Amino acid sequence: MIWQPAILSLQVTVLASLLIFSLGLSLGVFLARKHFPGQIFVSTVLNLPLVLPPSVVGYFLLIILGRGSPIKEWLGIDLLFTWQAGAIASTVVALPLMVESTRAAIADVNPELEAAARTLGSTEWEVLRRITIPTAYRGILAGLGLSVARALGEFGATLMVAGNIPGRTQTLPLAIYDAVQMQRYTLANIMVILMTTIAFALLWWVRRIEAQHSHSQQQPSQQQPSQQQPSQGQTSPRNRPRATHPCHETDRRYSKTSAPLRPRRQL
Amino acid sequence: MKLIVDIQKHLPHYDLDVSFSLAGETLGILGASGSGKSITLRCIAGIESPTRGTIVLNDRVLYDFRQGINIPSRDRKMGFLFQNYALFPHLTVAQNIAYGLKKFPKAMVKHQVMRHLDQVKLSGLGDRYPQQLSGGQQQRVALARALAPEPDLLLLDEPFSALDTHLRNELENHLIKTLAGYQGLTLFVSHNLEEAYRVCQKLLVLDQGQVAAVGDKQAIFDRPSTLAVAQLTGCKNYSRIHPIDRYTLRALDWACTLQTADPLSPHHTHIGIRAHQITFLESLDQSPIQPNTLSAWVAWTSETPHRMTIYLKLGEPSIDTNDYHLQVEVFKEKWDRLKKRPMPWLACLSRDRLMLLKP
């Protein structure tokens, strides 16, 4: 009884995560880089799912995916009441977290680093791939972690577009609702513990990334280079030492939430 | 190797208008902070775009407003050393240096990186991350990274400003030696005149976005043509003037009459003399009596490890420490002999040392 919703939740979350990662990264990079009229409008619309009631988001999705929509009528794809529709609902609801976090992290990358890469012969695409994204990876990972946790717990919008069909679209949050309705508390307890554990683990991971992040910028303890033993194979970004040299502009990173939306450039 | 720059850029507080050409030497761009030095360098590197003008390097047009040419940074073949080095924090030292060498085969890149690490005396530190290096080491990595792709032009943006004094000397000597073996052209931006003087053969002085002087460094120090250049090259004493005849003038701020070696022209509005070029006479009966010898009283003195700065009042004793006309710099040994003498002293402003200045 618990395996079906668990596997469905996994399916939905994996698909949603892929969508969140690709869409969120592109949108985040785009919003951090390009300055265009109506930028604040676009960014507001993208953030709406954070504050709208899930039923309203679900209603919009019904209009977009349902009868009379281009996807249904022109492409002939009927997504309503499939687990894929659930994944789309999860994506839309969780996407703002990823976009916002990525945008702030990218905007926070020291522009001198990118200028340096350009003078060394890099194209814009290479700068993005080899300098900007690797430098901003903490903010991007934190955003992904948060949004995956949010996608996993999605309930309302999923119910509207995917329904609550056991074995087909019933994910863990929906199964918990059913179990409580039917007063099957043992089953509900198990699923609640499972959900809480996974969500806790994801958030803990995100906080740890952020803690390392602020640690690396706020504690520039002047360690002598000789005290650190650089060993071979430390290329994994998570293993390498985080000692920073103080007052070094290339290490200038602020909390990812402190980078405001850039206003349109003058001139 | 030839670089021709003639650019204008509209900036919020003033308009930048710089033009110069350079062949073979190292050019130092000297100016106060905010005078447009760094922006000039960034325009040449293609990091920022000028509003108008041309930039030509060895017959390659890099920027031309009228022809609509603006070659992107990546194709300009320039090495840029940033003020804070801009080392890539997620790449090792070796990877940083190899960054600009991606068009070469792998084995060659490895060899080149080793050679450049060796050249900046950092062999063995290739596996470290920039954060694990000291400021001076980071600067040398940045220099190696800028030089590795063998650029036609090397741009140095205040490369010593983030370093302690004792490191500066060492790295300055290292830079001078490195530049001696480098084939391309170098532009060196600095607000420190002594540093610029040591590193470069030619100087360009920027003031409020305009070229105040350009040419051989000794000529600029000896014969600054304008007041701004005199001030930027460290001249401490200057006064407004009122001409009396072709070689005589009244120094209004110093309340004295002076003779000059160069003929006065109506363009000259100020006169100046450097603090270490003022001398003192033992007594008036020294023969032959020199012109421009004035009686002077000490207003106050300030001490540095090896020198003494003496603030002098001409003509009469000074009222307080702010009441002075001239600053004189002497070595401590000289000061030890001077201070025993009774007032007034005889200060000599040699005719050859006086600099006539335009506004």
Boltz contact constraints between the chains, C-beta under 6 A:
constraints:
  - contact:
      token1: [A, 112]
      token2: [B, 82]
      max_distance: 6.0
  - contact:
      token1: [A, 112]
      token2: [B, 86]
      max_distance: 6.0
  - contact:
      token1: [A, 113]
      token2: [B, 86]
      max_distance: 6.0
  - contact:
      token1: [A, 115]
      token2: [B, 47]
      max_distance: 6.0
  - contact:
      token1: [A, 116]
      token2: [B, 86]
      max_distance: 6.0
  - contact:
      token1: [A, 118]
      token2: [B, 73]
      max_distance: 6.0
  - contact:
      token1: [A, 118]
      token2: [B, 74]
      max_distance: 6.0
  - contact:
      token1: [A, 119]
      token2: [B, 45]
      max_distance: 6.0
  - contact:
      token1: [A, 119]
      token2: [B, 73]
      max_distance: 6.0
  - contact:
      token1: [A, 119]
      token2: [B, 78]
      max_distance: 6.0
  - contact:
      token1: [A, 119]
      token2: [B, 80]
      max_distance: 6.0
  - contact:
      token1: [A, 120]
      token2: [B, 99]
      max_distance: 6.0
  - contact:
      token1: [A, 120]
      token2: [B, 100]
      max_distance: 6.0
  - contact:
      token1: [A, 121]
      token2: [B, 74]
      max_distance: 6.0
  - contact:
      token1: [A, 121]
      token2: [B, 100]
      max_distance: 6.0
  - contact:
      token1: [A, 122]
      token2: [B, 74]
      max_distance: 6.0
  - contact:
      token1: [A, 134]
      token2: [B, 90]
      max_distance: 6.0
  - contact:
      token1: [A, 135]
      token2: [B, 90]
      max_distance: 6.0
  - contact:
      token1: [A, 225]
      token2: [B, 132]
      max_distance: 6.0
  - contact:
      token1: [A, 225]
      token2: [B, 133]
      max_distance: 6.0
  - contact:
      token1: [A, 228]
      token2: [B, 132]
      max_distance: 6.0
  - contact:
      token1: [A, 230]
      token2: [B, 127]
      max_distance: 6.0
  - contact:
      token1: [A, 230]
      token2: [B, 128]
      max_distance: 6.0
  - contact:
      token1: [A, 243]
      token2: [B, 131]
      max_distance: 6.0
  - contact:
      token1: [A, 244]
      token2: [B, 131]
      max_distance: 6.0
  - contact:
      token1: [A, 245]
      token2: [B, 131]
      max_distance: 6.0
  - contact:
      token1: [A, 249]
      token2: [B, 84]
      max_distance: 6.0
  - contact:
      token1: [A, 250]
      token2: [B, 86]
      max_distance: 6.0
  - contact:
      token1: [A, 250]
      token2: [B, 87]
      max_distance: 6.0
  - contact:
      token1: [A, 250]
      token2: [B, 89]
      max_distance: 6.0
